[in-house]
Amino acid sequence: MGNDAAFVGNIPLNYDQGLGPVIFADYAADIAQRAAALKPARVLETAAGTGIVSRALRDALPASAHLVSTDLNPPMLEVARGKFRPGEQIDFQRADAMALPFGEASFDVVVCQFGIMFYPDRDKSHREVHRVLRPGGTYLFNVWGSLADNAYGRIAHENVRRFFPADPPQFYQVPFSCHDTGPIKEGLARAGFVDVAEDEMSMIKDIADINAFARGLVYGNPMIDQITQRGTIDPKDVFDALLATLRQEFGNPGRMSLKTFLLSARKPS
């Protein structure tokens, strides 16, 4: 995800504890089950972050399957390591998704949850996945729908804009930048993939701890750096305002709708 400076300091824990249970865990379980159904011997995860999908994959895959989880940000992977017991069949490795440090035809399945939106060159990342997949291997990944279809992102984006009308932080434009999946599917075809398919996935999600969720939305991603770098607003003021709006919009405990797209593609045999 992003670059080395993007998910550091306290960001990984706030991301994992505040955002993970609400917007990542259910989709992680789904993509892990899809991967396991393919009965792979070797699985690569890119943009693994704090290991939310890694944990789900390891639980869903047979014990004999080997899992390699990678991310560009070592602080995220350190949180991920804490979710595993000694001896579990998983390797963690820092890796750039646009220059994967693996040989050709090394994996049966490659999985990426909500990562490609952060890649500077998505087409290059597709080509790298195609390269490391074995013939007949499958690429599974998902992206968020639009801000309009994921109110939490719209609210977070609009909330911070009110504090910085002249120069608003733009982080929340990035996660929702691939809601038009047409260009993604075209890029997969250019990379050599076939059988490109898409599943729209919508759900109503309960927010058990709306305080932790609001904290994650402010302190659990690079937006906190974009706020502090401006030096004019206390991040706690942004958090307090966002928490109040989330409670008003979703309730406390809250419920909200989410919309994502799951894409799959196959390397020809």
N, C-alpha and C positions, 0 to 999 in steps of 0.2 A: 504494500500500500504506500502510495505517495513517495516521499523521499526519507532519508535517514532521520531528518529533524522533525518529521511530521507527527510521530506518535511516541513521544518520549516523556520523561518526568513522571508525573502522576496520571498522565493521560491513559496509559494502558489499563490501570485498575479501574478508573472511572468508566472507561469504555466497557470493560468486561462486566463489572458489577451493576452499572446503571443502565446500559443499553442492551447488554447480552440477553437477559431474561425476557425482555420485551420485544425487541425487533429482530433478534438473530436466532434464538434457540429453536423455535419451531421450524424455521426454514433450514436450519442445520440438520435437524432430525430427518427432514424430508430428503435433502440432497444426499445424506449419508445412506439412507435406505435405497435410493436409486442407484448409487454407486455399488452397494453391496449386492444388489440384485444382478449385477453384471458378472459376479463371481470372479473378480480380478485377483491376480496374484501379487501385483505391484501397483500401488496407488500413489500419485503425487498430488499434493495440495499446494496451490499457490495462494499468496495473500492470506495466509492462515491466521494472521492477527494473534489474538490471545487464545487460540486453540478451541474455540467453541465448536467449529465443524470437526476439528481434529479429534476431539473427544467423542463426538457422535460417530465419526467414521470408525474409530478404534472399537467402539462398542458394537457397531453393526457388522463389521467385517469379520470373517473367520480368523481364528488365531494365527493361521498359517500365512495370511496375507501380510505383505510388508507395506508400511505406510511411511512416506516421507513428507513432512510438513515444512513448508518454506515461507518466509516473509522477508521483506527488505529491511524491516526494523527489528533489531535484536531485542529492544525492551519489550516488544509485544510477545516475542517468542519466549522470553523469560517467564512471563505470566503463563503462557501455554504449558511450559515444562512442569509447572506446579500442579497440573491436572492429571499427571500420570505417575504411576507407581514404577519403581525400579523393575526392569525386566520386561516391561510392555514393549511390544513390537512396533516401535516408532522411532524415526530419526528426525531431529529438528536441524534445519540448516538455513542460514541466511542466503537468500538468492533473489536476484533480479528477474522478474517474470519476463523481461524482454531479452534476457541473456542467460537462460537456464544452464546451470553447470552440470548437465547430465548428457550422456551419450544418446545417439539416435536409437529410437525404438526401445526405450528403457522401461516404459510403463504401459499398463493395460488401460488405466483410467486416469484422467486428470480432472481435479475438482477445484473450483474457485467460487467462493461465496462473496458477493458484493465487493469484488476487488477490481474488476476491469475498468470501472469508471475512473479509477485513480491512475491508470496507466497512461504515461505520456504518449505512447505509440501502441494503440490497440492492435493494429494490423501486425506489427512485429511480434506482439505477444501471442497472437493466433498462430503465426508461423512457428514460433518456438514450441508451443504445445503440440502442433502437428509433427514437428521434428522428433520430439521425445516420446511420442505415442508409438506403440507397436501397430503394425497393420491390423486394421479392424478395431483398434482401440477407440475409446469414447471420451469426449470432452463434455463435462457437465458444469454449468455455471449459472448464476442468477444475477439479475440487476433489479433495481427499484423501478417502480412505475414513476409517474410524474409527481411533482410537488402537490399538484391539485388532487391527486389520488392518495396521497400520504400526508394527512393533515399535520402530523407532528413535525415533519420537515418544513412545511409551509409556515407553521406557527413559529418555529425556532428561527427561521430566516427572517420573517417579518419582525419578530421581536428584537433581534439585534440591529436591524435596519433603523428602528426608531431611535436607538442610541447613537447611531453614526449616520445621519441622513446624507452627509456630504461624501462619505467614504465608507460605505457599509462593508463589513467582512463578507466574502463571497463563498465561504466554505460550503454552505448548504446547496449551492448550485451544482456542486460536483457529484455527490452521490446519486442525484436524480437526473443526471445528464444523458443517460442511455435509455430513457423510457421509450423512445422511438427505436425499436429493435431492428428496423430495416437495414440501416447501415452496418450493424453488427453482423447480421446474417450474410450480407454481401461480402464483408471482410472475411468471414469464415470460409465462404466459397472460394474467394481469391487465394486463401491459404491452402486450399486443396481438400477441405472437408466436404463430406457428402451427408445426406440424410439429416440436414439441419432442421430441427424442430423446436417449437416453442410452446410452453404451457403458461397460461396466465393463472396466477395464484393470488387469490384475495382471501382475507380472513378478518374476523373481528377479534381483537386481542385485548385481554384484560391487563390493566396496569396495576399490579398489586401495591407497588411502592412508587407513587408518583414523584415523591421528593428525589429518590435515587435516579429515576428516569430523567427528571429535569437536570439534575447534576451531571448525568452522563451527556446530555445534549449540549451542555455548556463546557464542561471540563473534560469530557471524554473523547475529544477529537481536536484537530488543529484549529478550530474556531477560537479556543481559549488563547492560543498564541496570537491570532489575528486581533483579538481584543486587547491583550496586554501590550502588544507592540505599538498600538495607537496611543497608549499612555494617558488617556483622558477620562476613562470610565472604569470604576471598580467592577470587576467581573461579578462580584456578589450582587450588584444592582441588576445586572443582566439576568442572573439566575433567579432572583426574587421576582422579577417581572415575568419571566418565562413560567415559573412555577404557578403564579397566580393565573396566567392565561390558560395553562394546561388544565388546572383545576376547574376553571370556568367552562372550558370547551368539552372536557372528557369526564369530569367528576372526580371524586376521590373516595375510594379507589376508582380508577378510570377504565373506560372502554373506548377503543378507537379502531378504525378500519385501516388495513394495510393492503397494498397492491404491489406485486412483484411479477417478474417473468423468469421462468426457468428455461434455459436453452440447452440443447444437446446437439452434438455433432459427432460424426464418425470419420475416422481416417480410413480410406479405402483399404480393403484387404489385399 
